[in-house]
Structures are given as structure tokens and as C-alpha cells.
Amino acid sequence: MLGSTTFFAAMAVMIRIASADLSTYQVAFFRNLFGLLFLLPFLFRDGWRLPRTTQLPRYLVRCAIGVASMLCGFWALGNLPMAQAVALSYATPLLATVAAVFILGETVRMRRWSAVVIGLVGVLVIVRPGSEAFSAGSLVALGGALLSALVAIQIKQLSRVDAADTIVFYTYVFWVPMSLVPALFAWEWPQGITWLWLLLLGAFGTGGQLLWTRALKIGEVSALQPISFMQLPLVAVAAWLLFGEAPTRWTLIGAGIILGANIYIAHREVQLARRAATSAPAEAAKPGE
């Protein structure tokens, strides 16, 4: 998980550097294109056979929302202070908890609702609406977090039907042409070392995803979640060293509140999953299932 977190932090830095020369649309397109190229050897290590799925319409919707979320997140990393952009992206698990209630019909009780409310207070601490420090650009970052929450719900639905590798493959297959369309309207060929930043962007993004999924296979979410939040200090240090950006105290305070709420929600979900697992043998014995 620490390796995955480091890769995602490095990806954020590459986004910021590449955004100095290219539009957000092009950065997103090349991230998807090179990410797919780096991913193919891992997906087809056992033979070149296309994964089968009956969920193509759902993938289209999932990927369209995913591209919109990516564009918001990439714009935030390219135009907002990096620590603030990353901290606001941590609102995604909070919003996903809310979305799961309305879309999946999941039951969320008082303790998790309290954690969500506390986490959203942390978001307000960072954004500080009504103050001189408020930036409309922070709403773009929050929009990206909301769209990411919807993507998380859709992935959960798809995972009931398709394997993880199938979901990853069709996500990239649709992402590449979908992100190319807006990129064409702002097209400008990358020059010189910019190609290196884009290659590294794709490599770090794919590497981070692969390490993330493998970490979740061998460890528990509640134990791994705090490690994943190391992305924020890594990005904050990189932003200070490379771009002279120092995170504000409001960003640090708000991020701490959000991270604490997310850690509690992850811990609570693991507890509930364990309770459900203890009743699984009896439920599996029901006739006709």
C-alpha cells in the first residue's frame, strides 16, 4: 500500500508538471493512453484473449462519469495548491457512503452518519466558503470527488458480475477514446521532455492501481486506509520543494478531520463485513441459492 501511495503521489506531481505545457484534456488523454499500454502486459500475461462482459452499456456510463471526474481532479492538481487538491479528493469516501444509501440501498447507522458529517465539516474548513480565501476552483475539486464517489458505486455494482481485471480493461478501453474527444479541441503536440512526464504519468498511474488492488487482496481496508493517506504529506513535501507551495493551516486542519472520518468509516465497514461473514455458512445453506 505504501508503494501504491507513493506512485499516486508521483502521478500527482507529473500532472502538475505536464499541465504547465498542455491542457487538462490532453494530460488526461495521455494518462489514459500510456496507462493502457503499461497495463496490457499485466492483463494479458496468460494469453491475448479479450475479457467477456454483458455490461457494455453500464461501462459506457461508468467511464463517461469517470472521465469527467478525472478532468476535474486533473484541473484541480494543475491549478489549485496541490495539498488542497489532494485533501479535497479525500471527500470521495464520505460522498460514496452517502451515495450507497440512495443508489445501493445500503443501511448506514448513526455512527457512520456522524463520521460523514464530521468529514464534511473538514471539507468546509478547507474550502472556507464566504471568506476571502474561498476559491471557486475548490468546487471543481469537490465536483471531481462527487463524481468519483458515483464511479465507486458503479464499480461495486460491476464487481458483482465481472472480474476485477475485466473492469480495469474495459475502463481503459473506453477511457482512451472518451478522453481523446475533448483533447482534440485543445490539441497541441507535446514537446521535448514533456513526453517523459506523460510517460511517467501513465506508468505511475497504472503502477499505483496495480499495487492498490494487490494490497487490498492481502490486507484489511481498516489497516491499509491510514497508509493510503500518506499521499497528502508526500504531495505537500513535493509541492513545497518543486513549486514553493506550503499548505495552509486550514488545509492541514481540514485534511486531518477528513482523514479521521474516513479511517473510522473504513474501520466500521470492516467490522460490519466480519459480522456478515459469520452468518454466511447458514445463509449459504438455504435451498435454491
C-alpha positions as CSV (number, residue, x, y, z in Angstrom):
1,M,0.0,0.0,0.0
2,L,2.9,2.4,0.7
3,G,4.2,1.7,-2.8
4,S,0.8,2.5,-4.3
5,T,0.5,5.7,-2.3
6,T,4.0,6.8,-3.4
7,F,3.1,6.1,-7.1
8,F,-0.1,8.1,-6.8
9,A,1.7,11.0,-5.2
10,A,4.3,10.9,-8.0
11,M,1.4,10.8,-10.5
12,A,0.0,14.0,-9.0
13,V,3.4,15.7,-9.4
14,M,3.6,14.6,-13.0
15,I,0.1,16.0,-13.6
16,R,1.2,19.4,-12.2
17,I,4.3,19.5,-14.3
18,A,2.6,18.4,-17.6
19,S,-0.2,20.9,-17.0
20,A,2.3,23.7,-17.4
21,D,2.6,22.9,-21.1
22,L,-0.6,21.1,-22.1
23,S,-4.3,21.4,-21.4
24,T,-6.0,19.3,-18.8
25,Y,-7.8,17.4,-21.6
26,Q,-4.5,16.4,-23.2
27,V,-2.9,15.4,-19.9
28,A,-5.9,13.2,-19.1
29,F,-5.8,11.6,-22.6
30,F,-2.1,10.7,-22.5
31,R,-2.5,9.4,-18.9
32,N,-5.1,7.0,-20.2
33,L,-3.3,6.1,-23.4
34,F,0.1,5.4,-21.8
35,G,-1.6,3.9,-18.7
36,L,-3.4,1.3,-21.0
37,L,-0.1,0.5,-22.8
38,F,1.6,-0.2,-19.5
39,L,-1.4,-2.2,-18.2
40,L,-1.8,-4.6,-21.2
41,P,1.2,-6.9,-20.4
42,F,-0.3,-7.5,-16.9
43,L,-3.9,-8.1,-18.1
44,F,-2.8,-10.5,-20.9
45,R,0.0,-12.3,-19.1
46,D,-1.8,-15.6,-19.5
47,G,-2.7,-15.1,-23.2
48,W,-4.2,-12.5,-25.5
49,R,-7.9,-13.1,-25.1
50,L,-10.4,-10.3,-24.7
51,P,-12.4,-10.5,-21.4
52,R,-16.1,-11.1,-21.9
53,T,-18.8,-9.0,-20.4
54,T,-22.5,-8.4,-20.8
55,Q,-22.4,-4.9,-19.2
56,L,-21.1,-2.7,-22.0
57,P,-23.9,0.0,-21.6
58,R,-23.0,0.2,-17.9
59,Y,-19.3,0.6,-18.7
60,L,-20.1,3.4,-21.1
61,V,-21.9,5.3,-18.3
62,R,-19.3,4.4,-15.7
63,C,-16.5,5.6,-18.0
64,A,-18.2,8.8,-19.0
65,I,-18.6,9.8,-15.4
66,G,-15.0,8.6,-14.7
67,V,-13.6,10.8,-17.4
68,A,-15.5,13.8,-16.1
69,S,-14.2,13.1,-12.6
70,M,-10.6,12.7,-13.9
71,L,-10.8,16.1,-15.7
72,C,-12.0,17.8,-12.6
73,G,-9.3,16.2,-10.5
74,F,-6.5,16.9,-13.0
75,W,-7.6,20.5,-13.3
76,A,-7.5,20.9,-9.6
77,L,-4.0,19.4,-9.4
78,G,-2.8,21.7,-12.2
79,N,-4.4,25.0,-10.9
80,L,-5.0,24.7,-7.1
81,P,-2.4,24.3,-4.4
82,M,-1.5,20.6,-4.6
83,A,-2.1,19.8,-1.0
84,Q,-5.5,21.4,-1.1
85,A,-6.5,19.5,-4.3
86,V,-5.4,16.1,-2.7
87,A,-7.1,16.9,0.6
88,L,-10.4,17.7,-1.1
89,S,-10.2,14.5,-3.1
90,Y,-10.4,12.6,0.2
91,A,-14.1,13.6,0.4
92,T,-14.8,10.8,-2.1
93,P,-15.3,8.0,0.5
94,L,-17.6,10.3,2.5
95,L,-19.7,11.0,-0.5
96,A,-19.6,7.4,-1.6
97,T,-21.1,6.4,1.8
98,V,-24.0,8.8,1.2
99,A,-24.4,7.6,-2.4
100,A,-24.5,4.0,-1.3
101,V,-27.6,4.7,0.8
102,F,-29.6,6.2,-2.1
103,I,-28.3,4.1,-5.0
104,L,-27.5,0.7,-3.5
105,G,-30.0,0.9,-0.6
106,E,-27.2,0.2,2.0
107,T,-28.0,0.8,5.6
108,V,-25.8,3.4,7.3
109,R,-26.4,3.9,11.0
110,M,-25.8,6.8,13.3
111,R,-22.1,6.3,14.0
112,R,-21.2,6.3,10.3
113,W,-23.5,9.2,9.6
114,S,-21.8,11.1,12.3
115,A,-18.4,10.4,10.7
116,V,-19.7,11.6,7.4
117,V,-20.9,14.8,8.9
118,I,-17.6,15.4,10.7
119,G,-15.7,14.7,7.5
120,L,-17.8,17.2,5.6
121,V,-17.1,19.8,8.3
122,G,-13.4,19.2,7.4
123,V,-14.2,19.9,3.8
124,L,-15.8,23.3,4.8
125,V,-12.7,24.1,6.9
126,I,-10.5,23.7,3.7
127,V,-12.9,25.5,1.3
128,R,-13.9,28.2,3.8
129,P,-16.9,29.5,1.9
130,G,-17.7,33.2,2.5
131,S,-14.1,34.0,3.4
132,E,-11.5,35.9,1.3
133,A,-9.6,32.7,0.9
134,F,-12.5,30.9,-0.8
135,S,-11.7,29.9,-4.4
136,A,-14.4,28.7,-6.9
137,G,-11.7,26.3,-8.2
138,S,-12.2,24.3,-5.0
139,L,-15.7,23.5,-6.1
140,V,-14.2,21.8,-9.2
141,A,-12.1,19.6,-6.9
142,L,-15.3,18.8,-4.9
143,G,-17.2,18.1,-8.1
144,G,-14.5,15.6,-9.0
145,A,-14.8,13.9,-5.6
146,L,-18.6,13.6,-6.0
147,L,-18.2,12.1,-9.5
148,S,-15.5,9.7,-8.1
149,A,-18.0,8.6,-5.5
150,L,-20.5,7.7,-8.2
151,V,-17.8,5.8,-10.0
152,A,-17.0,3.8,-6.8
153,I,-20.7,2.8,-6.6
154,Q,-20.8,1.7,-10.2
155,I,-17.6,-0.3,-9.8
156,K,-19.2,-2.0,-6.8
157,Q,-22.2,-2.9,-9.0
158,L,-20.0,-4.2,-11.8
159,S,-17.9,-6.3,-9.5
160,R,-20.9,-8.4,-8.8
161,V,-20.9,-9.5,-12.4
162,D,-17.3,-9.1,-13.8
163,A,-13.9,-9.9,-12.5
164,A,-11.5,-7.1,-11.4
165,D,-9.3,-7.4,-14.5
166,T,-12.3,-7.2,-16.8
167,I,-13.5,-4.0,-15.1
168,V,-10.0,-2.5,-15.4
169,F,-9.6,-3.5,-19.1
170,Y,-12.9,-2.1,-20.3
171,T,-12.5,1.0,-18.2
172,Y,-9.3,1.9,-20.0
173,V,-10.6,0.8,-23.4
174,F,-13.4,3.4,-23.1
175,W,-11.4,6.0,-21.3
176,V,-8.9,6.4,-24.1
177,P,-11.4,7.4,-26.9
178,M,-13.6,9.3,-24.5
179,S,-10.8,11.5,-23.2
180,L,-9.4,12.0,-26.8
181,V,-12.6,13.8,-27.9
182,P,-12.2,16.9,-25.7
183,A,-8.4,16.8,-26.1
184,L,-8.7,17.2,-29.9
185,F,-10.4,20.6,-29.4
186,A,-7.3,21.9,-27.5
187,W,-4.7,19.7,-29.3
188,E,-1.1,20.8,-29.1
189,W,1.7,18.2,-29.7
190,P,3.9,17.7,-26.6
191,Q,7.4,18.9,-27.0
192,G,10.7,17.6,-25.7
193,I,10.8,16.5,-22.1
194,T,7.0,16.8,-21.8
195,W,6.8,13.3,-23.4
196,L,8.8,11.9,-20.5
197,W,6.4,13.5,-17.9
198,L,3.4,12.0,-19.8
199,L,5.0,8.5,-20.0
200,L,5.8,8.6,-16.2
201,L,2.2,9.8,-15.6
202,G,0.8,6.7,-17.3
203,A,3.4,4.4,-15.6
204,F,2.8,5.8,-12.1
205,G,-1.0,5.8,-12.5
206,T,-1.1,2.1,-13.7
207,G,1.5,1.0,-11.1
208,G,-0.4,2.7,-8.3
209,Q,-3.6,0.9,-9.4
210,L,-2.0,-2.5,-9.6
211,L,-0.3,-2.2,-6.2
212,W,-3.5,-0.9,-4.7
213,T,-5.6,-3.9,-5.8
214,R,-2.9,-6.3,-4.6
215,A,-2.7,-4.6,-1.3
216,L,-6.4,-5.0,-0.8
217,K,-6.2,-8.7,-1.5
218,I,-3.7,-9.4,1.3
219,G,-4.6,-6.8,3.9
220,E,-7.7,-5.3,5.6
221,V,-9.1,-2.0,4.5
222,S,-9.1,-0.5,8.0
223,A,-5.3,-1.3,8.3
224,L,-4.4,-0.1,4.8
225,Q,-6.5,3.1,4.7
226,P,-4.3,5.2,7.0
227,I,-1.3,4.2,4.9
228,S,-3.1,5.4,1.7
229,F,-3.5,8.9,3.3
230,M,0.3,9.3,3.3
231,Q,-0.2,10.6,-0.2
232,L,-1.1,14.0,1.3
233,P,2.2,14.6,3.1
234,L,4.2,13.2,0.2
235,V,2.4,15.6,-2.2
236,A,2.7,18.5,0.2
237,V,6.5,18.0,0.5
238,A,6.9,17.6,-3.2
239,A,4.8,20.8,-3.8
240,W,7.0,22.7,-1.3
241,L,10.3,21.5,-2.8
242,L,9.4,21.8,-6.5
243,F,6.8,24.6,-6.7
244,G,7.4,26.6,-3.4
245,E,3.9,25.8,-2.2
246,A,3.4,25.5,1.6
247,P,0.0,24.1,2.7
248,T,-2.1,26.5,4.8
249,R,-3.0,25.6,8.4
250,W,-6.7,25.4,7.3
251,T,-5.8,22.8,4.7
252,L,-3.9,20.7,7.3
253,I,-6.7,21.0,9.9
254,G,-9.4,20.2,7.4
255,A,-7.4,17.3,6.0
256,G,-6.9,15.9,9.5
257,I,-10.7,16.0,10.1
258,I,-11.5,14.3,6.8
259,L,-8.8,11.6,7.2
260,G,-10.0,10.8,10.7
261,A,-13.6,10.4,9.5
262,N,-12.5,8.2,6.6
263,I,-10.4,6.0,8.9
264,Y,-13.4,5.5,11.1
265,I,-15.8,4.7,8.2
266,A,-13.3,2.1,6.8
267,H,-12.9,0.5,10.2
268,R,-16.6,0.4,10.7
269,E,-17.2,-1.2,7.3
270,V,-14.7,-3.9,8.0
271,Q,-16.4,-4.7,11.3
272,L,-19.8,-5.0,9.6
273,A,-18.3,-7.2,6.9
274,R,-16.9,-9.6,9.5
275,R,-20.3,-9.8,11.2
276,A,-21.9,-10.6,7.8
277,A,-19.2,-13.3,7.2
278,T,-20.0,-15.1,10.4
279,S,-23.6,-15.7,9.2
280,A,-22.5,-16.7,5.7
281,P,-22.4,-20.5,6.2
282,A,-26.0,-20.6,7.5
283,E,-27.2,-18.3,4.7
284,A,-25.4,-20.4,2.0
285,A,-27.3,-23.5,3.2
286,K,-30.7,-22.1,2.2
287,P,-32.2,-24.2,-0.6
288,G,-32.3,-22.7,-4.1
289,E,-29.3,-20.4,-3.6
